[in-house]
């Protein structure tokens, strides 16, 4: 199962906010620079995440974004499910919508793809942002 660039950026943005939890609002430009995310894409992604309950924004000179839950209370699975809610629901882990599948859902590989997807989400659901912070190297490569 491939992870889209949009989901990678969302993951990295929340990671950066988790790293800075308690520091007050973080400017989009600072998040973008620290995580090598194009600012334009980050603005859209963070705008979408405002409705998730994961982040809040504050306007003004001292404004920016903050992570709402504690990093240990938010899993990668929570984020991935939220980000996928807007995408076309694709049952096949091979990323082929049923409407474009030549087998129209009667694929011999569907049971395998379903197991792959379940295994991936098991890892996502077992991984909190605190777990990522704890396993991260001291210095980010993008700074």
C-alpha positions as CSV (number, residue, x, y, z in Angstrom):
1,X,0.0,0.0,0.0
2,X,1.5,3.2,-1.1
3,X,1.4,6.3,1.0
4,X,0.6,9.5,-1.0
5,X,2.8,12.5,-0.9
6,X,-0.1,14.4,0.8
7,X,-0.3,11.8,3.6
8,X,3.5,11.9,4.0
9,X,3.4,15.7,4.3
10,X,0.6,15.4,6.9
11,X,2.5,12.9,8.9
12,X,5.7,15.0,8.9
13,X,3.7,18.2,9.8
14,X,2.1,16.5,12.8
15,X,5.5,15.0,13.8
16,X,7.0,18.5,13.8
17,X,4.0,19.9,15.9
18,X,4.5,16.9,18.2
19,X,8.2,17.8,18.6
20,X,7.3,21.3,19.6
21,X,4.2,20.5,21.7
22,X,4.0,23.1,24.5
23,X,6.0,25.7,22.6
24,X,2.9,27.6,21.5
25,X,1.8,28.1,17.9
26,X,4.3,27.2,15.2
27,X,4.4,29.1,12.0
28,X,3.7,27.3,8.7
29,X,7.0,28.5,7.3
30,X,8.9,27.0,10.3
31,X,7.1,23.6,9.9
32,X,7.7,23.7,6.1
33,X,11.4,24.4,6.5
34,X,12.0,21.8,9.3
35,X,10.2,19.1,7.4
36,X,11.0,20.0,3.7
37,X,7.4,20.4,2.8
38,X,6.3,22.9,0.1
39,X,4.6,25.8,2.0
40,X,1.7,25.9,-0.5
41,X,0.9,22.2,0.1
42,X,1.4,22.5,3.9
43,X,-1.2,25.4,4.0
44,X,-3.8,23.2,2.4
45,X,-3.0,20.1,4.5
46,X,-3.1,22.0,7.8
47,X,-6.3,23.7,6.7
48,X,-7.8,20.3,6.2
49,X,-6.5,19.1,9.6
50,X,-8.1,21.9,11.5
51,X,-11.4,20.0,11.3
52,X,-9.8,16.8,12.6
53,X,-9.4,17.8,16.2
54,X,-5.6,17.1,15.8
55,X,-4.5,20.7,15.4
56,X,-5.7,24.2,16.0
57,X,-4.6,27.5,14.5
58,X,-4.1,30.9,15.8
59,X,-4.1,34.0,13.6
60,X,-1.8,37.0,13.8
61,X,1.8,37.8,14.3
62,X,2.2,35.3,17.1
63,X,0.0,32.8,15.3
64,X,0.5,29.4,13.8
65,X,-0.5,25.8,14.5
66,X,-0.5,23.6,17.6
67,X,-1.0,19.9,18.1
68,X,-4.1,19.4,20.4
69,X,-3.7,15.9,21.7
70,X,-0.7,14.7,23.6
71,X,1.7,12.9,21.1
72,X,1.1,9.6,22.9
73,X,-2.7,9.9,22.4
74,X,-2.5,10.3,18.6
75,X,-1.6,7.4,16.4
76,X,-0.5,7.3,12.8
77,X,-3.6,5.2,12.1
78,X,-5.8,8.1,13.4
79,X,-4.1,10.5,10.9
80,X,-4.1,8.1,8.0
81,X,-7.8,7.3,8.4
82,X,-8.6,11.0,8.6
83,X,-6.6,11.8,5.5
84,X,-8.1,9.0,3.5
85,X,-11.7,10.0,4.3
86,X,-11.6,12.5,1.4
87,X,-10.0,10.2,-1.1
88,X,-12.0,7.9,-3.2
89,X,-12.6,4.8,-1.2
90,X,-10.4,2.1,-2.8
91,X,-11.0,-1.4,-1.5
92,X,-8.1,-2.8,-3.3
93,X,-4.7,-2.3,-1.7
94,X,-3.2,-2.4,-5.2
95,X,-4.8,1.1,-5.5
96,X,-7.2,0.2,-8.3
97,X,-10.7,1.5,-7.8
98,X,-13.3,-1.2,-8.2
99,X,-14.9,0.9,-11.1
100,X,-11.6,0.6,-13.0
101,X,-10.8,-3.1,-12.1
102,X,-11.1,-5.5,-15.1
103,X,-12.2,-8.1,-12.6
104,X,-14.9,-5.9,-11.0
105,X,-14.1,-7.0,-7.5
106,X,-13.6,-10.7,-8.4
107,X,-9.9,-10.5,-8.2
108,X,-7.9,-13.5,-7.0
109,X,-5.5,-11.2,-5.2
110,X,-8.2,-9.3,-3.2
111,X,-7.8,-11.5,0.0
112,X,-4.1,-11.0,-0.1
113,X,-4.4,-7.2,-0.6
114,X,-6.9,-7.1,2.3
115,X,-4.4,-8.8,4.6
116,X,-1.7,-6.4,3.5
117,X,-3.9,-3.4,4.3
118,X,-4.9,-4.8,7.7
119,X,-1.2,-5.5,8.6
120,X,-0.2,-2.0,7.6
121,X,-3.0,-0.4,9.7
122,X,-2.1,-2.6,12.6
123,X,1.4,-1.0,12.6
124,X,-0.1,2.5,12.1
125,X,-2.6,1.9,15.0
126,X,0.2,0.7,17.3
127,X,2.4,3.7,16.5
128,X,1.8,6.9,18.3
129,X,3.5,10.2,17.6
130,X,5.3,9.8,20.9
131,X,6.7,6.5,19.7
132,X,8.0,8.3,16.6
133,X,9.5,11.1,18.8
134,X,11.2,8.5,21.0
135,X,12.7,6.6,18.1
136,X,13.8,9.7,16.1
137,X,17.4,10.8,15.9
138,X,18.4,13.8,17.9
139,X,18.9,16.1,14.8
140,X,16.6,16.1,11.9
141,X,18.2,15.9,8.5
142,X,16.2,18.8,7.1
143,X,17.4,21.4,9.6
